[in-house]
Amino acid sequence: MSQVKNAVLITGGGQRIGAYLVRQFIQQTDYPVVFTYRTPRAEVHELVSLGAIAIQCDFTAQEALPGLVEIIKEKVVSIRAIIHNASLWLNDKQAPPFSEEYRALFKVHVEAPIFLNQNLHSLLLASNDKFKDIISLSDYSVSRVTDSHIAYLSSKSALQTVSKGFAKQFAPNIKVNDIAPALIQFNQNDDEEYKKKRLNQSAIPIEPGAEVIWQAVDYLMNSSYTTGSILQLDGGRHLL
Ligand SMILES: NC(=O)c1ccc[n+]([C@@H]2O[C@H](COP(=O)([O-])OP(=O)(O)OC[C@H]3O[C@@H](n4cnc5c(N)ncnc54)[C@H](OP(=O)(O)O)[C@@H]3O)[C@@H](O)[C@H]2O)c1
């Protein structure tokens, strides 16, 4: 297969919001889509059948990231955008200090984005598109803090810092922004009581779904002037 140009790379694209973004890029743009996934599942095959390039990679595994960069460089001559979507949602009981799970939060949310930004910088610069973007997905709760997910939120807070740092380092050629979503999509095992509580936290009490992430990504990628920003996507949660 010949190498593709102006690709959009989405990490953790095998399900939910990541998979939605893969589909949107395929349907709404001409950019070839490359996505990483960790767990093989039917949705990955569906996305490949639509034309996306899928690369399996567990960001916590030793040597996974250098291997990923090598494969990307075989398949892609230039990158239009990188979207750091891969994420682990663990509470403090699931990820106590010094555990593998604690380290995994920082590998997935901090080390992998830094490594990919540094090692794919030349492919972004090789894009002939008017704009080049890196977008990370952190979490609205970074600015509010919940006392059950301190490690998770620390790692997402670090991700925001990573994006601001690269916005400075890569300006003016590459824009780097973060989207900090509040409730977007419930998890399968969330019960009705939890859902009600979460909905009541926002001025706009809806489960908006991945479409609002797409709207934010679309805005950021088409903006000529926004870089180093944290876009709060919170349904007015900060008002309550
Ligand atoms: N959903 C919401 O309401 C919400 C709210 C706030 C922030 N966000 C943020 O928005 C983004 C997307 O949310 P989501 O709910 O769609 O997330 P999600 O369902 O948890 O999916 C995240 C993806 O990350 C991948 N991943 C996890 N561990 C990995 C590892 N070790 N190596 C490589 N990939 C790994 C998973 O891959 P596999 O499935 O292949 O294992 C999964 O596809 C995330 O960054 C999340 O923090 C979402």
The ligand as an ORCA input file, in Angstrom:
! r2SCAN-3c Opt
* xyz 0 1
  N     -16.906      9.909     27.971
  C     -16.950     11.039     28.686
  O     -18.026     11.456     29.160
  C     -15.675     11.818     28.932
  C     -15.664     12.813     29.923
  C     -14.492     13.512     30.166
  C     -13.348     13.238     29.395
  N     -13.393     12.292     28.428
  C     -12.182     12.030     27.650
  O     -12.498     11.866     26.279
  C     -11.689     10.821     25.706
  C     -12.576      9.725     25.104
  O     -13.482      9.272     26.093
  P     -14.153      7.834     26.033
  O     -15.197      7.822     27.063
  O     -14.484      7.465     24.609
  O     -12.903      6.934     26.523
  P     -12.815      5.360     26.634
  O     -14.074      4.694     26.225
  O     -12.290      5.058     27.985
  O     -11.762      5.002     25.514
  C     -10.456      5.394     25.597
  C      -9.598      4.598     24.651
  O      -8.305      4.594     25.237
  C      -7.696      3.366     24.910
  N      -6.690      2.956     25.901
  C      -6.874      2.697     27.198
  N      -5.730      2.250     27.747
  C      -4.814      2.227     26.752
  C      -3.454      1.821     26.677
  N      -2.804      1.326     27.741
  N      -2.812      1.917     25.500
  C      -3.454      2.387     24.412
  N      -4.745      2.769     24.402
  C      -5.416      2.677     25.576
  C      -8.815      2.341     24.915
  O      -8.434      1.338     24.019
  P      -9.116     -0.108     23.922
  O     -10.582      0.128     24.019
  O      -8.706     -0.581     22.580
  O      -8.623     -0.940     25.031
  C     -10.032      3.148     24.480
  O     -10.347      2.922     23.132
  C     -10.791     10.312     26.821
  O      -9.556     10.962     26.764
  C     -11.545     10.705     28.079
  O     -10.715     10.875     29.209
  C     -14.532     11.557     28.194
*
